[in-house]
Amino acid sequence: MPSPEQRLTVAKQAAPAAAPAPAAAKAPTPAQGEPTPAVRPAPVKGEPTPAVRPTPEKGEPTLAKREPTPAKQEPTPAKPPESQLAQNGPTLADPNTRPQEAELAPRVEKQFALDLSPPLPTELEMQSPTEDLMMPAPTPVVETPDPVLPALPRAPTTVRPEEVPDRTPLVIAEPTPPSQPPGEVWPASPQLKALVARVAVHPECEAWASRLDAKLSHLEGLPLDSKDAGLILDQMVIIHNDASTLAEQLGYSWKRTDMLQVGFALKRRLSIWRPLHECALADDGVRAAPLDPQQMAQPLNRVEDELRTGGELLSWSDFLMLDHIRDAMSLGYPELERRKLARKILGRLESPGLDQAQQKLLATAPFDPFRAELIQWAAEDVTLATALRQIEQFESTLSTTDSTRLADSCLSLHYSPKPHVAALADLIDQHYRNANCRIAVNASFLDALLPQMEPAEQDVDDHILGNRVLGRSRRETELKLRFAPDPIQWRVQLDVVGVVDSNTSSHSGPVTVFNHGRSYYYASKQLVVNPLGFWVSPATASAQTTTGINGLRTDYDEVPLIGSIVRSVARNQSEAKQVEARHVVERKVEKNAMEQLDAGLNEKVDLWQDKLLSMAVDPLNDMGLSPAVVDMNTTAEQLVGRFRIAGDMQLAAHTPRPVAFEDSALSLQLHESTLNNSVRQLQLAGRRYRLDDVVRRIESRLPQTEGSLLEQLPEGVEVVFADEDPIEIRVYDGKIEMTVAIAELANGDRVYRNFRVIVAYSPQINGLQAELAREGTIKLDGPELGFGGQIALRGVFAKVFSKHRTLPIIPPQVADDSRLQQFELSQLALYDGWVALSISPKAAVAADTQEEPKVRIGHGAILQKILH
């Protein structure tokens, strides 16, 4: 008799290669607060989005799968003469990827461009969203290329702290205050120059760094519309393209990592500087006329008349905040408040959650002047030079205050009536509001979370071809996940492969027939996750059945001759009905498989969606962080998602992220901007709180741990946070550093003013368990703190940031899950603003050899492999 494993193997071979994609599920209910016009077209059954689109093909779940827009094939440019190079300008080169190898530093993305949004039409008209923005550049004809250098040897398997090469620190020069108001000139780039100085100490990079530093010095102070500035920018493109070539020759070391970092820093600037230079050349010098809020009266009246005619004024008035607009006109709102109001309403007018009828209403003629006037309210007169200075200021400080100023200016430029300026704002948005959270999940990780299906036996009591059938059956089932490639969403197919063995008896008059049967079945169901929610398709199934007769029994078995005749007739009739009975059994097996799969998965999907909303999306929305999907796609091996967690007036990621190893089953990269954006929404700046109230608010947004800080805090302590940057979080060199700026702290009759508390956390790792523990002593920095103040404040903050209290990186319920014991933490890099985490199978980590070493854990400049 075959074993259960052999049976499942036979079932897999009998199953079809792939089940057809089932039909779409019901679309979600509109979000709370969305206006409800009186007339709204009924949604098509199974259609997940309100937009007009063709009816989904039969079997297609949710969104109709669409192919990505093919990239326009750009011809390889020939080597132009120097005059043409100066006229047309070179293009940014696309460096080639390298195979995964070990290195002494957390590796950054080899592709310099991280955003998926298309560039300006002048750069590339039909670019595929998954391709890099960089194009082949002509061979440099002016600059002398750097010499080809031999590659450095690979890193050893284990790098101990005392063996790690020293890394040149990054020192950003303090900007010199201008002696007179800055004009429309190119500002200094202290952060980029600091990156250049760091690579300049390496002999292999010295010549390249000298070229770039000279061009940056020549550019500084030139008028924005200077022709010389355009020539310098073209020469910088050539220098940038040489950076990727030089990085390939530096081996796997901090040199290469630093070179890639400065290359990307230059690339994101050139992607903005060159279009900005074109904007400056096209600027006619005409400034916007002073705003008169009363000009909104007529457009507002027309909108109200339109809504009143359709009987929809009441529902739309709240959504469009029409009463607030009248208050802003009559009460004379300050410019800042008026600008915030207009931007909020414009955001609602452009909301992707509006259905087709709502979009049609908002596209009618009365709304055009209303929208145009709102845009004038929302825009601030920001010059191109101001935007440039704010970019360089943020690059140097990374402070919340500077990020807010840049985000505000970017939004103002977005509302510019000049298309090329609005396009420039989109470029700034792409580079400085990039995805700050990325997750990739392999099928092996999800397979481990699938339930193990034990064989199940049950009684059989059914009717087949009018005869009652009794007996026992045994079912063996295996679950398996498959990823269906999709460029715009996550698409997962759950396959169920099973075998049903049965021994039954059927009764018809005086005859009882004893049968045995075996049914192989295959069922599948698709789950789709996209920005609109979770969607499931109806299950499909197919079955193949074989049956046989074990024996017969009749009421005439003891009667000579007649008994033989009855048995012969009964066997012939039973065998004649075998084919028909087999089809009936197959339909029943298929129906049962589909019903069980639908009932089991549909309920779980509802729970998953509710949990995602309650634990992540809703809290982030309540904090004003507006989580957004930058990209979701499915490959044959992975689900990949890139997300932005930032409010409208906040920036996100702008630096390249570390790369996970190829054997990662689960990887996560999180940028420090997600933490800083969350902290900023606490609105602590300039406010007075009791210390226990602050701790309670922060604890409510952190993973739950044993014990509470409230039990350890001294009573009666009050704090007033600084007006700017009250809490800043930085991720660098293998640690997470938090700085708390306090304007005043009162503890009884003692008052301390104007000081900062600096505390660092480093990771501790054990298998799948990873947590942050305080590193070293607490630092206090303040000009008014004496020796006594230092002692007293250390006593307070040693309890707030206790060494005995750790913060989990991986939730304990995940680390302790018995189903995940085959995995371990294989990468944890805290570098250049990013926390990069990977989980891999233990077998993959244990397979590392001296011939193919992988430095798994990167604690900044100290990189070491987890030893077994």
Residue, then its C-alpha position, 0 to 999 in steps of 0.5 A: m500500500p502506498s505511503p501518504e507521501q507517495r499519494l500526495t506525489v501522485a496527486k500533484q502529478a495529476a493536478p493541473a499546472a495552474a488553476p484559472a484566475p477566479a472572478a473578482a470580489k466585492a469592492p470595499t465600502p467608501a471611507q468614513g467622511e467621504p461625501t455621498p452625492a445623490v446620484r451615483p452609478a451602481p458598481v459593477k459586480g466584482e469591480p474593485t475600483p470606481a474608475v471606468r475599466p473593461t469588465p474583468e475576464k472570467g476568473e480574474p480577481t480584483l484589478a485586471k492585470r495590466e502590462p507595464t508601459p514599455a520603455k522607449q528604446e533609447p539609441t546608444p549615443a555616439k561620441p559627440p564633439e566637445s561643442q555638441l556636448a556643451q550644447n546638449g549635455p551628457t546623460l547620467a549613466d546606468p551602472n551595472t549590477r554585481p552578483q551578491e558577494a561579501e563586503l566590509a560595509p552594508r552594501v547600498e543599492k547598486q542602482f543609484a536611482l531609487d524612485l519609481s516615478p517618471p522623470l521630466p519629459t525632457e529627460l525621458e518620455m516613456q520610461s518604464p516605472t521599474e527602470d533606472l532613470m540613468m542612461p548611457a553617457p558619452t565617453p568623457v572627452v575633456e576630463t582625464p579618466d582615472p586609472v584602472l585599479p585592481a580589485l581588493p580581496r574579499a572580506p574574511t568570514t568573520v571581521r572582529p572589531e580590532e581588525v576593522p579598517d578605520r573609516t574617515p569620519l564625515v565632517i560637515a562644515e558649518p555654513t558661513p553666515p552671508s554678509q548680505p541677503p543671498g541672491e539667486v545664486w548657486p548655494a554651497s553644498p557642505q554635505l556633498k563636499a564632506l562626502v567628497a573629502r571622505v573619499a579623497v583620503h583614499p589614493e584611488c579616489e583622490a583624483w576623482a574627488s579633486r575634480l568634483d570638489a573643483k567643480l562644486s567650488h566653481l558652481e558656488g556663487l554663480p547666478l542660477d541662469s548662468k551659462d557657465a553653470g550649465l557647462i559645469l553641470d554637464q561636466m559634473v554628469i561626466i564626473h558622476n558617471d566615472a564614480s560608478t566605474l571607480a566604485e567597481q574597482l574598489g573591491y568590497s570595503w568602506k571605500r566602495t560604500d563611501m564611493l557609492q554614497v557620494g555618487f548617489a548624493l551627486k546624482r540626486r542633486l544633478s537630477i534636480w540641479r539641471p532641470l532647475h537651471e532650465c527653469a532659471l533660464a526660462d524665468d521671465g522674472v514676473r512675480a505673482a500679484p498680491l493675493d486678495p482673498q475676497q476674489m474667492a467669493q464669486p467662485l465659491n458662490r458658483v460652487e454652492d449654486e451648483l451643489r444646491t441645484g443638485g440637492e447635494l450642498l449639505s453633503w458636500s459642504d462639510f467635505l469641501m469645508l465651504d464654511h471654513i472658506r467663508d470664515a477665512m474671507s470674513l475673519g481675515y485668516p493669517e496667510l499660514e492658516r489660509r494656506k493650510l486650509a487651501r491645501k487640505i481642500l485641494g487634497r480632498l479634491e484630488s483624493p483617489g477615493l472619490d468614485q466616478a460620479q464624484q469625480k464627474l461632479l468635481a470636473t464640471a465648469p463651476f469647480d474650475p475657478f474655485r480650484a484655481e483660486l484655491i491653488q493661489w491660496a495654497a502657494e507661497d512665493v518660493t524662489l528657486a534659490t530658496a528651494l536650493r538653499q533649503i535642500e542643502q540645509f536639510e542635507s547638512t542638518l537632517s533636522t525636522t525643522d529644515s525638513t518641514r521648510l523644504a516640504d512646504s516649499c516643495l508643495s508651494l512649487h507644486y502649485s506654481p502656474k508654470p508647468h516646468v516649475a511644477a515638474l521641478a517640484d515633483l522631482i524634489d518630491q521624488h528624491y526627498r519623499n521617497a519610500n522609507c519602508r520596504i518589505a520583501v517576503n519569500a514563499s518559503f517564509l509564508d509556507a512555514l506559517l501555513p497550517q500542517m494538515e493532519p489526515a482526517e477520517q469521517d463517516v460517509d452517508d450520501h446518495i449517489l445515483g439514487n442509492r444511499v452510500l454508507g462507509r468511511s473516508r480518509r483525507e490527506t491534504e497539503l497546502k502550498l503557496r505560489f506567487a503569480p507575477d504581477p507588476i502592480q500588486w501582490r498576487v498569491q495563489l493558495d494551492v490545495v492538493g489532496v487524496v481521499d480514500s473511501n470504503t463504502s457500501s451502497h444499497s439498491g433493493p436486494v443488492t448491496v455493493f461494496n466499493h473502494g475509491r480514491s479521488y485526487y483533487y486540486a483546488s486553488k484560490q487567489l489572494v490579491v493585495n493592492p492599495l485598495g485592500f484585500w481581495v479574494s477570488p472564488a475557489t476553483a477545483s478539479a478531481q480525478t476518481t478511480t473506483g472498484i467493486n470489492g464485493l456483492r451481497t444479495d438477499y438470494d445468495e443462499v438460493p441455488l442458481i437464482g443467487s448466481i444470476v442475481r449476483s451476475v446481473a447486479r455486478n453488470q449493472s454496477e459496472a455499467k454505472q461506474v463511469e456515471a458514478r465516478h463523475v458524480v463523485e468527482r463533482k462532489v469532491e470538487k464542490n467540497a474542496m471549493e466550499q472548504l477553501d472559500a470558507g476557510l480563507n475568506e474568513k482569515v482574509d477578513l481578519w488579516q485586513d481588520k488587523l492591518l487596519s487596526m494595528a497599522v493603517d488607522p493609527l498612522n492615519d490618526m497621527g496624520l502620517s498618511p501611509a502611501v503605497v509607492d510600489m507593490n509588485t509580485t515576482a515568481e519568488q517574492l512579494v515586494g512592497r515600498f511604502r512612504i510613511a509621512g505627512d503632507m508637510q514631512l519628508a521621507a527617505h532620500t539616501p540609498r538603502p542597504v541590500a538584503f542577501e539573496d537567501s533572505a526569506l524576509s527582509l525589511q528596510l526602515h528609514e529613520s524618517t519613519l521614526n522622526n515623522s511619528v515623533r513629530q506628530l506627538q506635537l511636543a515642541g514648546r509645550r509643557y508636560r508632566l514627565d509621566d504624561v510624556v512617557r505614557r504617550i510614547e509608550s502607547r506607540l511603542p511595542q509592549t514590553e514587560g513592566s512600565l517606566l511609569e513605576q520608576l519615574p520620580e514624581g512631580v517632574e515637569v518638562v517644557f520641550a524646545d521650540e524646534d526639534p524636541i526629539e530627533i532620532r538618527v541611525y548611523d554606525g551601528k546604533i540608533e541615537m536619540t536627542v531630546a531638546i528641553a527648554e526647561l525641566a522643573n523637579g520640585d524647586r530646582v529648575y534646569r534650562n536649555f539642555r539636550v539629552i543624548v542616548a544611544y541604543s545598539p542591537q543585541i541578537n540571539g537567533l531570531q530575537a533582536e532588541l535594542a539596549r542602551e549603549g554607554t552613558i547618557k550624555l547631557d549638553g547645555p551651557e547652563l548645566g553645572f556639576g550639580g545639575q549634571i548629577a541630578l539630571r542623570g538620576v532622572f534620565a537614567k530611569v527614563f532610559s534604563k539600561h535594564r529596559t530593552l526595546p524589541i526589534i522583532p516582536p517576541q510573538v514572532a521570535d518565539d513562534s515555533r513555526l519559524q525555528q528554521f530561520e534566524l536573523s541573518q542581517l542587521a545593518l544600522y547605517d546612513g539612516w537605515v535599519a536593514l533586517s533580514i531573516s534567512p533559513k538556518a541552513a543557508v547561513a550555516a552553508d557559508t564557507q571560506e570560499e563564499p563568505k558573507v558578512r552577515i551582521g553589520h554593526g556600523a564599521i564593526l561587521q561580524k558574522i553570527l557564529h554557530 
